[in-house]
Amino acid sequence: MQLTPITWSRLADTLAERIADATAGVSADGQGPWWRVAVDGADAARPGDLADAVAAALPALGRRALRVRAADFLRPASLRYEYGHQDADAYYQLWLDTGALRREVLDPLGTDGSGRVLPTLWDAATDRATRADYVRLPPGGVLVLDGPLLLGQGLPFDLTVHLRLSPAALERRTAQADRWTLPAFDRYDREAMPEQTADVLVRADDPRHPAWTG
């Protein structure tokens, strides 16, 4: 697989340009599809930083952007911790409320969707609903979602970006308190194969010098 060195800022700008080109036939006040972009990666790879940068670059290209974090669509603690606080299989399979993410965010931005999106659902820190208001993303707008373990779950995305860390880099950059999650990422690599299935692959072992498939 051929990888090309790039800076994070240039990567964000290039992805934003690609998204804007793909939605060029849709005016902000016209009728047409939305785009749903996933920036997938372990927390240690900091997918939220890239997602923020892509979303920030889109308005200058004529595209409204909506940022959503998968961390705001986790299940309640009673379900996440049903098998203990450090169960890697539960982290992989049960933590993310994929049904709510589809219902409240992704499906409303699909074909014949309403554009009416709930940007947050659950505050994992307080273990309470966020009580957020719905927002309406105009046709041609772009959802930019970040989080870990997003691929291979049947979630509908129009562009997927995977931030890849080697096992050694992932272990090195994961906080000691979170290292119990490492087997989940090993399983994810084997079962979801994000390196092969993502539309865009970014190698981020050295956070100062990423490389991507272009």
Phi, psi and chi 1 to 4 in degrees:
 res  aa     phi    psi   chi1   chi2   chi3   chi4
   1 MET       -  125.6 -176.5  178.6  -62.9      -
   2 GLN   -84.4  125.0 -176.4   66.7   37.1      -
   3 LEU  -118.1  141.3  -65.4  168.2      -      -
   4 THR  -117.4  128.4  -56.3      -      -      -
   5 PRO   -61.7  145.9  -22.1   34.0      -      -
   6 ILE  -157.9  156.8 -166.3  170.2      -      -
   7 THR   -88.4  159.1   64.6      -      -      -
   8 TRP   -62.7  -40.9  -71.8  110.4      -      -
   9 SER   -65.5  -41.6   60.4      -      -      -
  10 ARG   -67.6  -36.7 -179.2   57.4 -176.0  154.8
  11 LEU   -61.0  -47.0  174.6   61.1      -      -
  12 ALA   -61.5  -44.1      -      -      -      -
  13 ASP   -63.9  -41.2  -71.5  -15.8      -      -
  14 THR   -67.3  -41.0  -58.1      -      -      -
  15 LEU   -64.2  -41.7  -71.7  172.0      -      -
  16 ALA   -62.4  -40.9      -      -      -      -
  17 GLU   -64.6  -39.4  -70.4  164.8    3.3      -
  18 ARG   -63.1  -42.8  178.8  179.3  -63.7 -174.0
  19 ILE   -65.1  -44.3  -65.8  163.4      -      -
  20 ALA   -62.3  -40.0      -      -      -      -
  21 ASP   -64.7  -39.2  -72.6  -14.6      -      -
  22 ALA   -68.7  -26.0      -      -      -      -
  23 THR  -108.0   22.4   56.5      -      -      -
  24 ALA   -63.3  -25.1      -      -      -      -
  25 GLY   -82.7    3.0      -      -      -      -
  26 VAL  -115.5  121.0 -177.1      -      -      -
  27 SER   -85.6  156.4   63.5      -      -      -
  28 ALA   -62.9  -25.1      -      -      -      -
  29 ASP  -113.5   14.4   56.9   -5.5      -      -
  30 GLY  -101.3 -167.8      -      -      -      -
  31 GLN  -105.4  138.8  -63.9  -61.7  -45.5      -
  32 GLY   163.3 -175.6      -      -      -      -
  33 PRO   -81.1  162.0   31.7  -36.2      -      -
  34 TRP   -98.0  169.8  -62.5  -93.7      -      -
  35 TRP  -119.6  137.4 -105.8   52.0      -      -
  36 ARG  -116.9  112.8  -60.8  160.2  -63.7 -173.3
  37 VAL  -111.8  131.3  178.1      -      -      -
  38 ALA  -112.1  127.6      -      -      -      -
  39 VAL  -107.6  103.8 -178.5      -      -      -
  40 ASP  -101.7  135.4  170.2   69.8      -      -
  41 GLY   172.7  155.6      -      -      -      -
  42 ALA   -60.7  154.0      -      -      -      -
  43 ASP   -54.5  -33.8  -70.2  -16.1      -      -
  44 ALA   -62.8  -23.9      -      -      -      -
  45 ALA   -86.2   -7.5      -      -      -      -
  46 ARG    58.6   56.2  -57.1 -178.5   65.8   88.3
  47 PRO   -63.4  -27.3   24.8  -35.8      -      -
  48 GLY   -62.8  -33.3      -      -      -      -
  49 ASP   -64.4  -44.2  -70.0   -7.1      -      -
  50 LEU   -67.9  -41.3  179.5   58.8      -      -
  51 ALA   -61.2  -41.6      -      -      -      -
  52 ASP   -60.2  -44.5  -74.2  -16.1      -      -
  53 ALA   -66.9  -39.5      -      -      -      -
  54 VAL   -64.2  -46.6  171.0      -      -      -
  55 ALA   -62.0  -37.2      -      -      -      -
  56 ALA   -68.6  -28.1      -      -      -      -
  57 ALA   -82.5  -19.1      -      -      -      -
  58 LEU   -70.6  -40.0  -76.3  166.3      -      -
  59 PRO   -58.3  -36.3  -28.6   37.8      -      -
  60 ALA   -66.3  -17.2      -      -      -      -
  61 LEU  -100.1   11.6  -60.0  172.2      -      -
  62 GLY    84.5   18.8      -      -      -      -
  63 ARG  -121.1  124.9  -65.9  -69.0  140.6 -150.6
  64 ARG   -71.7  141.2  -80.1  -83.2  -58.5  -83.3
  65 ALA  -125.2  143.0      -      -      -      -
  66 LEU  -123.6  121.8  174.8   64.9      -      -
  67 ARG   -93.6  129.9  -84.4  -74.5  -73.5  116.6
  68 VAL  -133.7  141.5  173.8      -      -      -
  69 ARG  -109.8  133.6  -57.5 -174.1  -45.2  141.6
  70 ALA   -59.8  -28.7      -      -      -      -
  71 ALA   -61.8  -17.9      -      -      -      -
  72 ASP   -92.6    8.6  -67.8  -37.8      -      -
  73 PHE  -130.1   37.2  -76.1   82.8      -      -
  74 LEU   -82.8  157.4  -61.2 -176.9      -      -
  75 ARG   -75.9  161.7  -70.7 -171.6  168.6   92.7
  76 PRO   -57.9  156.6  -25.2   34.7      -      -
  77 ALA   -58.2  -34.5      -      -      -      -
  78 SER   -61.1  -29.3   60.3      -      -      -
  79 LEU   -90.4  -40.2  -61.7  176.9      -      -
  80 ARG   -62.5  -38.1  -61.2 -160.6  -47.6  -85.3
  81 TYR  -103.3   19.8  -59.3  143.0      -      -
  82 GLU   -57.0  -33.0 -178.0  177.8   -0.3      -
  83 TYR  -107.9   19.2  -60.0   99.4      -      -
  84 GLY   111.5  164.5      -      -      -      -
  85 HIS   -78.7  -13.1  -79.1   64.0      -      -
  86 GLN  -134.4   50.1  -63.3 -172.1  -12.1      -
  87 ASP   -98.7  110.9 -173.4  -74.2      -      -
  88 ALA   -66.0  -35.0      -      -      -      -
  89 ASP   -67.2  -38.8  -72.4  -30.0      -      -
  90 ALA   -65.4  -40.9      -      -      -      -
  91 TYR   -58.5  -40.5  176.0   71.7      -      -
  92 TYR   -72.2  -41.1  178.7   57.0      -      -
  93 GLN  -102.6  -29.0  -65.6  178.3  -65.4      -
  94 LEU  -116.0  -22.8  -59.8  177.3      -      -
  95 TRP   -64.7  -47.4  -83.2   40.7      -      -
  96 LEU   -78.7  129.3 -179.2   63.4      -      -
  97 ASP   -84.9   82.6 -168.8  -18.8      -      -
  98 THR   -64.5  -33.7   55.0      -      -      -
  99 GLY   -62.9  -44.6      -      -      -      -
 100 ALA   -67.9  -37.5      -      -      -      -
 101 LEU   -63.6  -41.2 -170.3   58.9      -      -
 102 ARG   -66.3  -49.0  -75.0 -162.1   65.7  138.2
 103 ARG   -65.0  -42.1 -178.9  179.9   66.3 -109.2
 104 GLU   -95.4  -18.2  -56.4  -69.1   -1.5      -
 105 VAL  -127.1  -56.9  179.8      -      -      -
 106 LEU   -78.3  -46.9  -62.5  171.8      -      -
 107 ASP   -65.0  -38.5  -73.0  -11.5      -      -
 108 PRO   -63.1  -14.5  -25.5   35.7      -      -
 109 LEU  -107.3   14.5  -59.2  179.6      -      -
 110 GLY   -92.6 -173.7      -      -      -      -
 111 THR   -56.8  130.4  -56.4      -      -      -
 112 ASP    65.3   18.9  -60.7  -36.7      -      -
 113 GLY   -75.1  171.3      -      -      -      -
 114 SER   -92.3  -20.0   65.7      -      -      -
 115 GLY    79.4    2.5      -      -      -      -
 116 ARG   -94.6  115.0 -175.5  171.9  177.6  -94.6
 117 VAL  -124.8  141.6  173.6      -      -      -
 118 LEU   -95.7  111.3 -173.8   66.6      -      -
 119 PRO   -73.6  -25.4   24.4  -32.3      -      -
 120 THR  -142.5  149.8   68.3      -      -      -
 121 LEU  -123.3  -46.7  176.2   66.1      -      -
 122 TRP  -135.7  131.9 -163.2 -101.0      -      -
 123 ASP   -94.6  105.5 -175.2  -25.9      -      -
 124 ALA   -67.1  -27.7      -      -      -      -
 125 ALA   -67.9  -41.8      -      -      -      -
 126 THR   -95.5  -12.3   62.0      -      -      -
 127 ASP    57.6   46.8 -158.3   34.4      -      -
 128 ARG  -138.8  157.6  -65.3  178.4 -177.8  -86.6
 129 ALA   -63.6  144.1      -      -      -      -
 130 THR   -77.2  -20.3   62.7      -      -      -
 131 ARG    58.2   34.1  -59.0 -174.5 -176.3  -83.1
 132 ALA   -69.6  153.0      -      -      -      -
 133 ASP   -83.8  151.0  -67.2  -32.4      -      -
 134 TYR   -70.5  148.7  -76.6   87.2      -      -
 135 VAL  -124.6  155.9  -60.7      -      -      -
 136 ARG  -113.5  120.3 -166.2  169.9  -64.0  -83.8
 137 LEU   -93.6  124.0 -172.9   64.8      -      -
 138 PRO   -68.1  155.6   24.3  -33.4      -      -
 139 PRO   -52.9  138.8  -27.5   36.4      -      -
 140 GLY    89.8   -9.0      -      -      -      -
 141 GLY   -71.9  165.8      -      -      -      -
 142 VAL  -127.0  125.1  179.6      -      -      -
 143 LEU   -86.7  131.1  164.5   74.2      -      -
 144 VAL  -121.1  108.8 -174.3      -      -      -
 145 LEU  -109.9  136.4  171.5   73.3      -      -
 146 ASP  -124.9  156.1   78.6  -78.9      -      -
 147 GLY   159.1  171.7      -      -      -      -
 148 PRO   -89.5  155.0   33.4  -34.2      -      -
 149 LEU    59.5   38.6  -49.6  172.6      -      -
 150 LEU   -86.2  -23.5  -66.1  176.5      -      -
 151 LEU   -90.5  160.8  -52.1 -175.9      -      -
 152 GLY    75.3   13.2      -      -      -      -
 153 GLN  -113.8   10.7  -57.0 -153.3   56.6      -
 154 GLY    75.6   14.7      -      -      -      -
 155 LEU   -77.0  135.8  -63.2  173.6      -      -
 156 PRO   -83.7  112.0   29.2  -32.3      -      -
 157 PHE  -124.2  152.2  -63.0  116.4      -      -
 158 ASP   -97.3  -21.6  -58.6  -66.7      -      -
 159 LEU  -149.0  131.1  179.2   70.3      -      -
 160 THR  -121.6  132.7   55.0      -      -      -
 161 VAL  -121.2  125.5 -179.4      -      -      -
 162 HIS  -113.7  123.8  174.8   61.9      -      -
 163 LEU   -91.1  111.3  -56.6 -172.3      -      -
 164 ARG   -96.9  128.4  168.2   70.1  173.7  169.6
 165 LEU  -116.3  135.4  -67.1  176.5      -      -
 166 SER   -63.8  158.7   67.5      -      -      -
 167 PRO   -53.8  -39.9  -29.0   37.0      -      -
 168 ALA   -66.4  -43.7      -      -      -      -
 169 ALA   -66.6  -39.6      -      -      -      -
 170 LEU   -61.9  -44.7  177.9   60.4      -      -
 171 GLU   -65.4  -41.3 -178.3  173.0    3.0      -
 172 ARG   -64.8  -36.7 -176.7  173.1   64.7 -109.0
 173 ARG   -98.4   -0.1  -67.4  170.7   56.3 -175.9
 174 THR   -91.0  132.0  -62.4      -      -      -
 175 ALA   -59.1  146.8      -      -      -      -
 176 GLN   -53.8  -39.9 -176.6   65.3   40.8      -
 177 ALA   -67.2  -18.0      -      -      -      -
 178 ASP  -107.9    6.2  -63.8  -33.9      -      -
 179 ARG   -69.8  -14.6  -70.5 -169.8  176.5 -179.6
 180 TRP   -64.6  -18.3   62.9  -90.1      -      -
 181 THR   -80.3  -12.0   64.6      -      -      -
 182 LEU   -56.6  -41.6  -65.9  177.7      -      -
 183 PRO   -59.8  -27.9  -25.9   35.7      -      -
 184 ALA   -65.5  -37.8      -      -      -      -
 185 PHE   -73.8  -31.8  -69.9  101.2      -      -
 186 ASP   -64.0  -44.3  178.4   63.6      -      -
 187 ARG   -63.8  -41.3 -179.2  178.9  171.6 -174.3
 188 TYR   -58.7  -44.6 -177.6   57.0      -      -
 189 ASP   -61.4  -38.7  -74.2  -15.9      -      -
 190 ARG   -75.4  -39.0  -71.0 -175.9  -76.9  104.7
 191 GLU   -93.3  -46.6  -64.7 -175.0    0.1      -
 192 ALA   -87.2  -21.8      -      -      -      -
 193 MET    47.7   56.2  -62.9 -175.2  -68.2      -
 194 PRO   -62.1  -29.1   24.8  -35.8      -      -
 195 GLU   -63.0  -31.9 -170.2  167.5   -7.1      -
 196 GLN   -92.7  -30.1  -71.1   77.8   37.4      -
 197 THR   -94.9  -20.8   58.1      -      -      -
 198 ALA   -67.1  147.7      -      -      -      -
 199 ASP   -67.7  -35.9  -62.2  -48.9      -      -
 200 VAL  -130.7  129.2  175.6      -      -      -
 201 LEU  -110.6  130.9  173.2   66.4      -      -
 202 VAL  -122.6  120.7 -179.2      -      -      -
 203 ARG   -86.3  123.5  -72.6  -75.2  178.7   86.1
 204 ALA  -125.7   28.4      -      -      -      -
 205 ASP   -57.3  -43.9  -76.6    6.4      -      -
 206 ASP  -100.4  107.6 -175.9  -19.3      -      -
 207 PRO   -62.0  -17.5   22.3  -32.9      -      -
 208 ARG   -86.4  -19.2  -60.3  165.1  -60.7  174.3
 209 HIS  -136.6   74.1  -56.4  -69.5      -      -
 210 PRO   -71.8  161.9   28.0  -35.8      -      -
 211 ALA  -140.0  151.0      -      -      -      -
 212 TRP  -142.2  170.0   75.0  -43.5      -      -
 213 THR   -84.3  -11.8   50.7      -      -      -
 214 GLY    77.5      -      -      -      -      -
